[in-house]
Amino acid sequence: YKNYYRILSENFNYQGKAIYGTGGGTASDLFCQIKADVLGLPYIKIEVKESATLACAALVFETAKICEAKRIVSLAVSHGKIFEPDIRNKEIYEAMGNKYAEHMKSFMIGREEVN
């Protein structure tokens, strides 16, 4: 998730104030807290049914210039528990992430030609 957020930040000048999550991992408070810590942003559980369908509908409405996607989504979801990032954990995850990135770089050396 950190890498995806970095890509959004670098390529689209995106600076989020919070991350919203639904389904899957959001059933685990520990998973939500880890996401908040890793990203350094509040992680907010949202309660919504059929989130993929909602996202598609919101994009259609925005593309057709009927209504902003944000507005559609805000009408259809309710906020659940908010997980605030713990800076001490963020620093630990940051160090682990850096080690992982270095390991992956060394693993990929010479593999570019394989494809």
C-alpha positions in Angstrom: 0.0 0.0 0.0 2.9 2.3 0.8 4.2 1.8 -2.8 0.8 2.5 -4.4 0.5 5.7 -2.3 4.0 6.8 -3.3 3.1 6.3 -7.0 0.0 8.4 -6.6 1.9 11.1 -4.8 4.8 11.2 -7.3 2.9 10.9 -10.5 -0.4 12.7 -9.7 0.7 15.1 -7.0 -1.8 13.4 -4.7 -1.6 14.2 -1.0 -4.4 12.4 0.9 -5.6 13.3 4.3 -6.9 9.9 5.1 -7.4 6.4 3.6 -10.8 4.9 3.5 -11.2 1.1 3.4 -14.0 -1.5 3.1 -14.3 -5.2 2.9 -11.7 -7.9 3.3 -9.0 -6.8 5.6 -11.1 -4.1 7.3 -12.7 -6.9 9.4 -9.4 -6.9 11.3 -8.7 -3.9 13.6 -5.0 -4.9 13.6 -4.9 -4.8 9.8 -6.5 -1.4 9.8 -4.0 -0.1 12.4 -1.0 -1.4 10.5 -2.3 0.4 7.3 -2.6 3.6 9.3 0.9 3.2 10.8 2.6 2.3 7.5 1.0 5.1 5.5 1.2 7.7 8.3 -2.5 8.7 7.7 -5.7 8.0 9.5 -7.4 4.8 8.2 -11.2 5.0 8.2 -13.4 2.0 7.9 -16.4 2.7 5.8 -19.7 0.8 5.9 -21.1 0.2 2.4 -22.7 -2.7 0.5 -21.5 -3.4 -3.1 -18.5 -1.0 -3.0 -17.3 -1.9 -6.5 -20.8 -1.2 -8.0 -20.9 2.1 -6.1 -17.5 3.1 -7.5 -18.5 2.3 -11.0 -21.7 4.2 -10.7 -19.9 7.2 -9.2 -17.4 7.3 -12.1 -20.2 7.1 -14.6 -22.1 10.0 -13.0 -18.9 12.1 -12.9 -17.9 11.2 -16.4 -21.4 12.2 -17.6 -21.0 15.4 -15.6 -24.2 14.6 -13.7 -22.6 14.7 -10.2 -19.1 14.5 -8.7 -18.0 11.0 -7.7 -17.2 12.3 -4.2 -20.8 13.4 -3.7 -22.3 10.1 -4.8 -20.0 8.1 -2.5 -20.6 10.4 0.4 -24.3 9.8 0.2 -23.9 6.0 0.1 -21.4 5.3 2.8 -21.1 5.8 6.5 -17.9 6.1 8.4 -16.9 3.5 10.9 -14.0 3.3 13.3 -11.0 5.6 12.7 -7.4 4.3 13.2 -4.9 7.1 13.9 -1.3 6.4 12.9 1.3 5.7 15.6 4.5 7.5 14.6 6.7 5.0 16.6 5.2 2.1 14.5 5.5 4.1 11.3 9.3 4.4 11.9 9.6 0.7 12.5 7.7 -0.2 9.3 9.6 2.4 7.4 12.9 0.7 8.3 11.5 -2.7 7.4 10.1 -1.4 4.1 13.5 0.0 3.2 15.2 -3.3 3.9 12.5 -5.1 1.8 13.1 -2.6 -1.1 16.8 -3.2 -1.1 16.3 -7.0 -1.0 14.0 -6.8 -4.0 16.5 -4.6 -5.9 19.2 -7.2 -5.4 16.8 -10.0 -6.4 15.9 -8.3 -9.6 19.5 -7.7 -10.8 20.0 -9.5 -14.1 16.3 -10.6 -14.3 15.2 -7.8 -16.7 16.5 -9.9 -19.6 14.4 -12.9 -18.7 11.2 -11.3 -19.9 
